[in-house]
């Protein structure tokens, strides 16, 4: 569903809150002209996410942030490719994971 939404609306910027191990992050970053910023609080999940981002060679399309999403000022996150404030087209929240820690 998410990939179709992005394709049908020609979206390019995705903010993912709760990256877990990277499944959605990497799959979206592998799409043409889609850039993902993902925020993960849990140390182990963040490290696994970064490893998988590197394994799939999408570092240039993913900005992985290791922090509490409630503490990050979303309006101040800059796209890692453009260096300017990002207007988010899609915001995905891994809601079940927010309550785990």
N, C-alpha and C positions, 0 to 999 in steps of 0.2 A: 504494500500500500504506500509506504513512504517513498520508495523509488518512483512509483507512478506519479505521485503528487509532485515530486520535484521535476520530473520530465515534462508533465503536462503543463506546468506553470512556468517553466524555464527558470527555476530557482537555482541559485548558485551558492548561497551562504547558509550553513546549518549550524545551529548551536545545540549541542547535546549535553544535557545535565545528567551525569551518572554514566560514565563510559563503560563500566564493568570491565570486561576483558577485551573489548574492541570490536565485536562482531558488526554492529551497525556502523561504527566509526569507519572501519576499513572498507566495508561494502559501499558506503556513500562516497568515500574519498576515491574509490576506484572509478567512479562515474566521471564523465567528461565535464570539465568546468564546474565541479562541485568542491567546495572547500568547507572543512568541518573544524569547529572549535569544540572541544570536549572538556568537561570539568569532572574530575574524579577526586573524591576525598580519601578513600581507603588506600593505604600505602601499597598493599599487595596488588590490588586491582589496577592501580595506576601504573605500577611497574610492569605488569603483564600487558596492559594496554600499550605502553611505549614499546615494549619488545615486539609486539605484533605489528605495530605501525612501522617499525624498522624492518621487520621480516617481509612485509608487503611493499616496502619501498614507497610509502606515501607520506614521508616526512614533510615534503613540500606542500602537501594539501591538508595537513592536520596540525592544528595548534592544540596540544594537550596541556591542560592546566591542572596541577596537583594542588587542590584547595577545596575548601568548603564552599559549595555553590551559593550558600546563603551569605557568604562573606565577600564574594566576588562582585564588583560593580560591573554588571554586564555592559553598561553604556561605555565603559572605559576599555573594554577588550578590543584590541586591534587585530585585524586580519593579518596573519603571518606573511602573506604574500604582498599585500599592498601597503602595510604600515599606516593605515588610516582607520578611523572608526568604522565599524561594520554595521550595515543595516541587515538584520537577520531575516531571511525568507522563511525559514522553518526553525522552530524550537522544539526539540524532543526532550522529554523528561522521562528518565527511567525511574518512575515513581516508587516502585516497590523497593528499590535499592536505597532510596533516601532515608528510609526508616531503619535500616539494618545496623548502622553504626551508632 
